[in-house]
Amino acid sequence: MTSVLGQTEWMLLTVATTHQPATDLGYLLHKHPDRVQHFEQSFGTATVFYPEASNERCTVALMLDVDPVRLARSRGKGSPDFSLAQYVNDRPYAASSLLAVALAKVFSTARSGRGGSRQELADRPIPLEVNIPVLPCRGGPPIAHRLFEPLGWTVDALPVPLDEGFPEWGGSRYVRLRLAGQVRLADALNQLHVLLPVLDESKHYWQGPDEVDKLMRSGDAWLPTHPEREFITHRYLGRAGTLRREALARLAELGDDLADEVAPVEDEEVQQPVEKRLPLNAQRHAAVYQVLLGAGAQSVIDLGCGSGQLLDRLVKTAAFSRVAGSDVSARSLQHAAARLRLEQMSERQADRVQLFHSALTYEDDRFAGFDAAVLMEVVEHIDPSRLEALERVVWGAARPRVVVVTTPNSEYNVMYEGLTGMRHPDHRFEWTRSEFAEWSEHVAAAYGYTVQRRGVGEVDETLGAPTQMAIFTWQEGRDER
Ligand code: SAH
């Protein structure tokens, strides 16, 4: 392959595991190890096969054969792959971007974390080795280290010589990449989906707003906390400054640990003070924490606890004698358990803490018996038709003395320059202040609570604060249970 540098017509990526039985890889990828499968793409053919499949080690290969003629045909303006047009204009094509597109399509189920009969395995890190013999990498091996090492990979990136016969000609812009680590398979696939084009800096073709959604979907488990998230966003979204700002605003909303400031994005367009908004997540946690302390709550349940950032804070506070978290996402709960170091906790500590898997739209006895419940940035993830069920479950059945709810203030969204839709692709709605007021008054009245509202984050005189919070307090004497 090195002899055709610059006009590479095919690319190869392999993923191997030594988890035993290694052939479980086939279940995780939803691709049978005994079969060679072809997947036609608008720009060529992706082939999946297993060069080895034993109990000890199993390797899957994804080979992409780019068909320049088909690729050129997909350039028409009305064609679904119009966005690929620039691959053709810019240089023959950016093969690594096409490889990333093919990988995303061919392994879409595995990427979403669904492991079928091997769900338990799909949910946890396993020993993985990724090999890409020839990969365009602008900036050379140091860039590969910067991008993959923070994700837990051991990186081996060797420059590919321009011509093996003439080492004095130096390196090409290609590397041979090998990654080894204990990584969840879905995470590895999503990381490759984003980072292959980032290494190549090849995504500077026409960008639609859904590019940001794609980045969020593939990146949500690892990008918000990646130290190079800005660089990645920058390269992934190319010169589209507005999209970059939208992406950074959304990452800030997602990011668990983004209390630190991010430098403003360099751009030819007018600068928005992006960095001001980033501590919002931290401000929200602090505000909720203060309310819980102020309310004298001793036992707290965090409903939709996500990766457990608030729980971590609560567990470290002696005033809270019992702390629980629940979420509908098993994956989030694993992150929470890891964050809290549940397994290393002393028995006495562990007795204070409980994590469990549950959906908020179904009654569950385990939600009851707490002084306070938190629904931080959760209600907007619930389908409007299921909100009533959640209200019944939380205010009706679990009935804690205090319920703290936070949710975005949609009026404030205009402050996020470039944000066209909602703040997160999974949001089912975002409320204005009056909508939130109406909903919270209705819930309070229906279940015998009083409610107070306030803003969290920097207040804009006309738009209000970016986050809105409601504190429901159960009115003594009116409990009808
Ligand atoms: N409270 C956390 C996470 C907010 S993200 C924080 O503020 O950082 C929203 C969370 O709600 C996700 O973890 C999601 O899995 C969870 N969630 C969404 N729908 C849910 C449902 N029906 N039942 C329980 N949790 C749900």
Boltz pocket constraint, residues with backbone or C-beta under 6 A from the ligand:
constraints:
  - pocket:
      binder: B
      contacts: [[A, 303], [A, 304], [A, 305], [A, 306], [A, 307], [A, 309], [A, 326], [A, 327], [A, 328], [A, 329], [A, 332], [A, 358], [A, 359], [A, 360], [A, 361], [A, 375], [A, 376], [A, 377], [A, 378], [A, 381], [A, 382]]
      max_distance: 6.0
